[in-house]
Every structure is written in structure tokens, then in C-alpha cells.
Amino acid sequence: MGGSTGSAGAGGLELTRYEGFPSNLLDVAAPDLWQHIPGPSLFDIPGRNPEPLFVSVLLHGNEDTGWTAIQEILKKHGANPLPRRMLLFVGNIEAAKANVRTLDTQADYNRSWPGTRYPEAREAALIRHVVEVVAAEKPFASIDIHNNTGNNPHYACLNVLDERFLHLARLFSRTVVYFTRPVGVQSAAMAKVCPAVTVECGVPGSPSATEHAAEFVEAALALDHFPEHPVPEQDVDLLRTAVILRVPPDASFSYGDQDADFRFIAELDRLNFSELEPGTKLGELGNAGDRRLAVIPGGEMDADVEGYIEYDNGGIYLARPAIPAMLTLDPRAVRLDCLGYLMHRIDRQGRPVE
Ligand SMILES: [Zn+2]
């Protein structure tokens, strides 16, 4: 079904719009999409309930779970309509072709949404256009699907502590992370339009991740309305990003034995989502031993970023109790994004709970 209804210019990057979903895309792998669609595309897929669910996939080119989940859902439904209309944005197919998050020549598709620090980028112009089109359709909810590097459970993220957002997140996972930085992300922009979450589905290429993401999108499509009652306290593990850890761009780093300014422990990503005590060792300082990690506030309320990491006798230690996420062993992810995050448990008002 369906066909292209033409493109609209957006600062040099075109958005192609489709009525329906061409069935020849059902078996195309993300790296091959460029052979079938001209660029970033918005598919308007009909469903019984006309109030659409907005879903974005491949904002990062090498994170394919969202795309494979949508293929699975559409194959399963075949000629039968979805329970709810879906607006599907397929983002960075150029980066997907190269199997990278973002090309060196591009702005990051998940740092380019309204609120971005780089509003003049052509990607930001494209995405402003996407938001305009989608917002005009008054979506029921919004879902952005990602993968990450390193050892992480599947979890949902939101940017507003609202019960509807929590109900949506809870359809995916009991682990829910609240964050306000980085800015320019899909779920923060869409939160101004409708309940919005980002879901993190572990490493790319996993069939069980595809299945989980597909079940989640199906559940959201089938949801008639958000429940009136709050999500029960015991049904959700709510966490808040306190700080973002970065390696300074001019510093070197390694995992294990090789000398570098920062020598992180070999299994750094095994620490993700565990409750760590002060004194937990993250690595050692190498070379002259004079470099320090950049510790950046993860939200506007966290001014005391200094106390999180301490250096003692060449060792790099956690100095406060914290729960890390996204600590990665992928050097490219460290350079392009960050080393990882440190989080705390919070209550529904965003206050830390011990
Ligand atoms: Zn991503």
C-alpha cells in the first residue's frame, strides 16, 4: 500500500512523505534503506483510531531495533489495519548506510529537535518541519526507539514527570530514567505536544530487543486512553540523571592495561544500573596523571557536580553513592557522546530518595 506524496524542502535536507507504508520496505535492512527511499521519511500508516501514535526510528543510523520492530508489526498485521494510526519517522538513513550513529558531516539527529543548541544546522531545519507536521495531527503519544553500547538493561526515558508519561514508559519497562540533558532530544521536544518517551533497547541487532520494542509499540497502539490513576509506586524504578561523565577531547583513554591519560577498568560497563558505593574504582590515571574527567550537570538542579569523582594515589573513584548508566567500552561512543551517566533514585516530585 501507499506511495510518496512528495518532498518538502527543509534547509537543504528533504523530508519525503508517504501515505501508507510501501510493502517492499518490509524486508529491507536499515543499511540498505538508501536504495529504496530518498532520505529521511515520514510514513502516515492508517489505523482504526485516527489519533496517531508518533514513532521515530533510526535517529541514530546504527541503532536498528526500532526499524526491525516496525517491520515486525506491519508484517504481522498484513492487510489488517493497525488499531491506531501511526506516523513513522525514519531518520538518518545516510548514517544507517555507513552503519554509524551520525556521519562526521552531520548534526546528530537526536540532538537536533527543538531546544537544540544547534538550531542553524540543516538537520534541525528538517526536524522542525517534522515536528510541525506531526504536531498538526495532534498525536496521542510519541515513542523514540534507540539502542546503546555497553551492558544496559532495557529502560525507558522521559523528560517530564507526568503520570501519562509514566504510564507510557511503564508499558516498556519498570526502569524509567528522567533526564533534562542533553538537550535537543526527540522526547523532550515531543513532550510539549503529547506524552513522550525514549526507549533504550540494549545493543543493536538483537532479535529479543526487536520483539520487546514491537510488543511495546503494539501496546501503545492498542491503548485507548491513558489511565486516570497514577502508576503505583511499586511498579516503577524511577531514576534521575545527576551528571554526565566525559573524557576531555584531547585526553587519551584505554580499557585495561594500555597506558593512556585515563585507564578505565576492563569491564566498566558491568557497573551499569547497579547501586555503587563511594570508593568504587572506575580506573587509573596514566601518563602524567594530571588529567581529570569532565563532570557535567545532568539537570538544572544539580550544581554540585564536583563531588562525584575523586582521585587518590593514581586511582579514579566514585566519591558519592550513585547508579551508573550507559558506561561504555566503545571508544567512538565516548568521543561522540559521553563515557556514561551517574543517576540517583527519585520520587515522583524528582526528589532524591535514599
Ligand atoms: Zn541513539
Boltz pocket constraint, residues with backbone or C-beta under 6 A from the ligand:
constraints:
  - pocket:
      binder: B
      contacts: [[A, 59], [A, 60], [A, 63], [A, 110], [A, 145], [A, 146], [A, 147]]
      max_distance: 6.0
